[in-house]
Amino acid sequence: MELIFIFKILFVIGGLIVLYAVIRNLDIIKIILIYWKDLIFRK
């Protein structure tokens, strides 16, 4: 029971860290997505 609770807390903390990283790098992600879109639809 305790172990499951600890895993839930770690999962939430990890999710928050990932969310923060995505928000910080949103402009880089947009550039990559635009590049891939151009690469696919240019053909």
Residue, then its C-alpha position, 0 to 999 in steps of 0.5 A: m500500500e505504501l509503495i503504490f502511494i510512493f509510486k503515485i507521488l513520483f509519477v505526479i512529480g515526473g509528469l510535472i517536470v515533463l510538462y514544465a520541460v515541454i512548456r519551456n521548449l515549445d518554440i523548439i517543438k514548433i520548429i521541429l513540427i513545421y520542418w517535418k510537415d514541410l518535409i512530408f507535404r513537399k513531395 
